[in-house]
């Protein structure tokens, strides 16, 4: 048995729709056959059980089939944001040492230099490319390789507060158990149709949305990217959507969002970044439906969720999922704190990753001696066991649902000529929730435009500062540490719309 793949395809009827793109529908039997072709192609290029398959492609059904095929072939999938620069990709490939790297045909040459020993094959947005050709010419049957619950299915990279990115090792158990729990909690059945407008290079779109849908035997309307008008046009044909808060604020900005537009939708899920209580309330007022918020991490998948039937308290992320435990501990990491007291959030459960890829020190630092995972988030539990997140113990920025680590952006800026030092902070932003902002100290001839241009080849677009500010010096505390809270307070309204 393949612990994850077999469960994903256990419910969907052969002729039932699995994926709808435009006016084309792929049934469960069709999707299974598609993944077989891709799995045969993977084996043909030498991918074996346990090998890593790194993939940096635009969102497409073929890209999703490639992921499922990697699971079938017993490989370990490593999804990469198409926005990553060759330098960024180079780090992941060097660290994960994949047997195969799949990229867009247009980028093959640029990326060949950084692929190391990995074999390169291609897959384009329109289904073209070398691996796509191989998959299309391969048999549509494949004997799925057995995989145990504890085997790795994927490695997802997440940056650290200092230093380089770490690869969270996600097992078949972690992914399958999380999907099964959420399917039941959110009451997914074969009658559901999910609007899938999330990217498939991250946990939310690749695992949560896809696995929950497939495990339920439901269908998804697959959209290449989020566009409010396109999502609204799909709503009469759908029952559910999963999104990041930016989806909801952009939909609220669209005149087409009305009670009638959402009449057939039974569930709106938000996650990956905090949903402002005011957005939650504005949504309820406008549509008569309540957004269900849930809380997760790359390392753990989902940990907590608003109840389906009970109160969806705005500003809270609900209760620990069945089978998952959440506790709040004090700063010293010792005793669990009683309800009402704020501390560090720790989680435990089958959903938690097996540690970081080839990094025993970071793995050891991420877990307590008694096996709890340190989330890096600060929060409190109330008397009804609802979790309220109040901040982070790290200075992580979440922009439009994507994590940005200031240390990485600061290092790129500090390496530029004329820069003495920099501090990168997240400031409240109406569209992205938080916007990456740099405060730079350096020679008087430094210009924001030149810094922005220099960063283009080093950092993916979502990590690059929206605004670059200059200062004579950075505020510091008595220990000499830059006080980012002071910087955030000083520039809190930088992105707020001004009257008049
Ligand atoms: C794109 N850009 C961004 C972002 N996305 N800038 C800041 N933050 C972003 N998130 C920039 C691009 O670099 C580009 O800049 C410009 O915006 C337009 O790019 P485009 O791709 O057209 O943007 P968009 O389509 O408007 O995308 C915004 C988005 C998208 C819809 C919010 O980022 C998105 O789908 N985010 C979801 C990410 C996600 O799935 N997160 C889940 C992670 P320029 O013009 O300068 O080139 S999983 C997770 O967090 C955990 C486990 C969990 O709990 O789910």
Boltz pocket constraint, residues with backbone or C-beta under 6 A from the ligand:
constraints:
  - pocket:
      binder: B
      contacts: [[A, 83], [A, 197], [A, 198], [A, 199], [A, 202], [A, 203], [A, 204], [A, 205], [A, 225], [A, 226], [A, 244], [A, 246], [A, 247], [A, 271], [A, 272], [A, 273], [A, 294], [A, 295], [A, 296], [A, 297], [A, 298], [A, 299], [A, 301], [A, 399], [A, 400], [A, 401], [A, 402], [A, 432], [A, 434], [A, 460], [A, 461], [A, 462], [A, 463]]
      max_distance: 6.0
